[in-house]
Amino acid sequence: MPKSAVVGPASRRRARPRLDELTETLEGQIAEICRDLALQTKRIRQLHDQAEDLRRSLRQWARHQE
């Protein structure tokens, strides 16, 4: 039997839910990555602010030592 006879309308109907499910799964994973990136960005900002505060404190301390 030729391959074209095997792939008919019935197999195409079954492929659509799988494609929809795959698309939904991928969109969920992308949303999760975006949430993770947002959290990491927030944490990096916090660390940057802490480093700046420490730098200011160190400069003030150094001025008082002179």
N, C-alpha and C positions, 0 to 999 in steps of 0.2 A: 504494500500500500504506500503511495507517495506521501511525503510529509505534509503536503498541502491538504490532504484529506484528513489528516489527524488533527490539525489545528483548524478548528471551526468556530462557529459562534459561541458554543458552550464554553470553550476554553477561554475565550475573550471575556465572557461574563465573569468567570472565576478570577481572572487576572485583575479586574477593576477593584474589587474589595481589597485585594492584597496590595495594590498600588496605593489606595486610599489609606490603608493601615500603615504602610511604610512611610507615606508622606506625614501622617499624623505623628508617628514615632519620631521621625527626624525633626519635625517642628518642635516637639517636646524636648528633644535633646538640645536643640539650638537655644530654646528658651532657658533651659537649665544652665547652659554655658554662659548666656548673657547675664543671668542672675549671679553666677559665680564671679564673672568679670566685674560686675558692679560692686560686689562685696570686696573683692581684691583691690579695686580702685579706691574704695572708701578707706580700706586699711592702709594703703600706701599713702593717701593724703594725711591720715592720722599720724603715721610714722614721720612723714615729712614735717608736719607741724611740731611734733615732739623734738625732732632734730633741730629745728629752728629755735624753739624755746631753750633748748640746752645750749645752743651756740650763743644766744643772747646772754644767758646766765653766765657762761664762761667768759664772755667779753667783759661783762660787768665785774666779775670777780677779778679778772686780770687788771682792770683799771684801778681797782681798790688796792691791789698789791703793789702798784708802782709808787 
